[in-house]
């Protein structure tokens, strides 16, 4: 019934919330069906939203409307819970619904909705369904069907007049009643025969002697204020005037209620309640309309006032602006003339500019450096110091580069570069102290870059040119701070020495982005591509050549890996790395296979840990024997330390070292340096390189980098003194 009233109100107002008067009426009506019970409920208590009066209930009705207060588990397996919202009138079951002792209900036929101990999930007739309009849940109404009918989907109870619906389904009340009497056994409702009527009223007594309408519960002589249902009965009588007593002014609350009596009382109360509901709905609608009208009027008034104020302010500002224009008319005229002159000059510069497609970049490096006085075991290497370092004085050097980048179109460009340098760290006894920014041209301008670059498709780029095409320029550097002007200060710490093999200048190369995490670079380069007499692009008696491939991987986002391979030929017997053991033999050409691996791990956005290692295997073409070298480095870069774009670095490693050489007699460098005849063997010691530097980015164009190098066992000679090198590098970019 609650579901029906709720649906009817929703149709009228579009709301699902019950009016307080409506809630009280419904609760009282529920009480009307329960007044025939002689004792309060034992299994659960039904609490009315307004009055809170306890009432007993039949099992079927419990499946429809009641809200249960928590009670100890009684004679059935049903568990009742407290619903959080006291206005919510849906039943919440824990695990199962009560069982009935007999399979027949309402006349003996099996009812399809009868629950026989099955759980809520198994008995679909008691499963709550959801209203697609309001979202409210309600239980199936199949308990109102005639015996033997097939289970049907629930429909709103107000689909037909309430009194007709009740008349049609009056059999619903002929169900079982839960009680605490006799140990909680279930029993059938009494048969309503004349013998069972109190005081043996005739069967047609009520039809011939209708109940008299009362206006106060005090008119009923057998109702006492101490009766447990007194307040519920008083509410129905005094609020809705819909309770009738017997002609002798008794209510006879202990007498069993027939279905006909229930229908009659229900219809009488409904006729009283319905006008009240309609009246409340109309009042709510009127109040809502009035509130909306008042709010709209107030909003329109405020908007109009604000618009008028804005208009007045704008008019005042306009008058002020006009007055200022008059007062500063002379100054404004001068200012307009200056703007015109600037526009004219800008147009002239655009017409006379060097190029619309070429941009100029430049870098100037100035270095102040010096190293400690030291004595080396130079020659022969026999564990005896024999030679003082001739270049330990503080000196100054510079290196300047200009680069022109011409953009031919969106997919091709030409790169041209010029270099001029003066000064170096020489003379020196080994190349272990060589710095990365050295480039002594004796103040002569040389061509450092001239190459053409073309993008083919979206993943392949090619480069070709007479200079600036080598592994150092084509291979992707895993160490992102690699730079002679802004990165590490030594030549060794710039990159894996394997990448410098061949001392290449010009040639052809490519860069192929295979996938988003893998790329391949390749390059063929010659050291003297412009000198045809020395072999040109294909080398010769004086020119070196190299062919290199590199696989670059990003297996996971913080990690980058580069795997390099180079095949090189040198007619001079050198690797061409410019660091460590670069000379492998004398008076013989040499062919080299080199392998390198570099990895970097960005541990945090500013902190990167990396390492590299290299190995070469070289031999004289047509002769037996080989010479092997190794090198390694571990580095830590700390970006943005103590300020934006600053950089601190720590590098520890070993320059290339001959670890084994068994070339023909007279061709092995370690034994020759020891004063021998060139027998097989390796270097007697191991050079260790330690480098620390800090780049201070003064501005976008200027940086200062102090640093220190410490070389232990320089030249792989154990007896040589350690060397400490101090550096202050200044770099301008424009």
C-alpha positions, 0 to 999 in steps of 0.5 A: 500500500505504501508503494502505491501511495508513494507512486501516486504522489510521485505522479502528482508532484514528481517527488518520491519523498512522502509528506509528513501527514501522508506518512502518519496516515499510512502508519496509522492505517497499518496499525488498523490492520493489527489492532486485532492482535492481543499482544505486542510483536515479539519478532520485530517491532514496526516503528511508525515514522511520526508516532513511533507506536509498535504494531504487529504484522503478518508475514506477507505484509512484512515483505511489503512495507515495515521498517524493523528495529533491531531485536534478538533473533526469535523463532524464525531464521529471519534477521531484521535490521535498522534502516538508516532513514526512518522514512524509508519503508522498504524491508531489508532482509539479512539472509532468508525470509520466514517459512510457512508450515503449510504449502497452501495459502489463501484457500488451499491452492499453492501461491507462486509467491509463497516463501518456503525457506528459500533465500532472497536471492533464490526467491525472485518474487521477493527480490526488490526491483528498481524504478527506472524513473525515481530510482526507488526500490520496491518489492514485487506485488505478486502476493496480490495475485489470485491463487494459481496465477503465474507470477507476473512483474510488479505494477504500481498499485495506483494503476486502478482505484485503490478500493477496487484493487483491495476488493479484488485482492482481499484474500491477501489478508488470510495469511499466517500470523507470527506470535510469541505465544506457545513458544513461537509456533506458527498457526493459522488465522481463525476461521471467521464463522458466527461461532467465533464472533465475540458474543455470537453476533449473527453472520449478517450483523455488520451489514444490518447494523453498521458501525457507528462513527465516533469522533473521540476515542474516549467514546469507546468504553473498552479502550483504555489509555494503557492499551498498547495500541491506544495512541494509534487508534487515537490518531486515526479517530481524532486526525482522520475521523475514520474509525467506527465503533459498535452500537454499544460504543465498544471497539472490541479490539481483541476480535479477529478482523475479517477481510470485509471489515478491513476493506470497509475501514480502509476505504473510509480512511482513504476517503478522508486522507485523499483530500488532505493529500491533494490539498498539501500537493496544491499548497506545495505547488503554489508555494514553489511557484511563488518562491520562483517568481520572487527569486526571478524578480529579485535577480532581474532587479539586481542585474538591471541595477548592475548594468546601469552602474556599469554604463555610468562607469563606462561613460565616466571613463570615456570622459576621462580618456577624452580629457587625457587625449586633449591634454597630451595631444602633443606628446601623442603626436610625437609618439606616433611619429616614432612608431612610424619611424620604427616601422620604416626601419624594420621594413628596411632591415627585413629587406636587407637581411642576410637570409630568411632561411639561415640562422647563425649560432656561435660558441666561444670557449676560454680556458685557464688551466694548469697542472702540478709539477710531476715526474714520469717514468717515461722512457724506458718504462722501468719503474724509474722516474726519468722525465719532468713534465714540460708543460706544468705552467698555467696557460690560457687557450680559446676555441671559437666556432660559428655555425650557419644552419640553412633550412632549405625546406621543412625536411632538409637543411645544410649545416656549415661551421667554422672554427678557430682556436689558439693554445693547448695543454701541451707539451705533455708526456701523455694524452691523459691530461688533454681537455675536451675544448682544445682545438688549436688551429694556430689562429687559422679559420678552418671548415669544421662542418659542411654537410647536407641532411635530409629527412626521408619519410618520418623515421629515416634521416641521411647525412652526407658531406666532406666534413662533420660526418663521423660517429661522434656527430651521427651516433646518438649520445646516451650521456645527454650532457656530452659537450666540450663547452658545457659538459665534462672538461676532459677529452676522455670524459666526453664519450666512449673512446670507441666512438672516436676511432678512425678520426673521421671527418667526411662521409655518409651516414643515416639515423633510422627510428625503428620504433619509439624505443629503438633506433639504428645509426650508421656512418662511413667516414674518412679522415682525409676525404678532401685529399685525393693523393692520400686516398680521399674518401676511401683512405690510402697510404695516409688516410684512415677509414671507419665504418660504424653501427650503433643500436640505441635502446630505451628498454624502460623510460629511465634507462638508455642503452647504446651498443656500438661497433666499428670496423676501422683501418689505419695506415699509421697503426693508430686507433685515433681516439686521442686518449690513452694507448692510441698508438698500437704498433709502429711502421705498419697499418692496422685493422681494428674491430671495436665494441662499445656499450654505454648505459645511463639511468635517470634515477631522479629528474635531476640525477643520472648514473651512467657507465661505459666500456670498450674493447678493441681487437686489432691486427696487422693485415696479412700478419699473425698476432693481435693487440687488445685494448680496454677502457671504462668509465662510471659517471654521475651527473647532477643537474640543477644543483644549487640553481636552474641549469647548473650541473655537477659531475663526477667521472671515474674511469680508465683510458684505453689500455693495451692489455695484450699484444702479441704482434710480430717481434718489434711491433709490440708497443708496451715492450718497445716503451720499456726499452725492449725489442718489441716482444709480446706483452701488455702495459705494466700499470693502469691509469685511473682518471678522476674528474670533478666539475661544477657548471654555474649557469650565470645566464642563458648565454654565459656559464663558468665551470671550475673543475679538477682532474686527478690522474693516477699512474699516467701513461699506465706507468706505475712509477709516474707521479700523480698529476692534478689539473685545475681548470676554469672554463668560461663559455659564451653562447649566442 
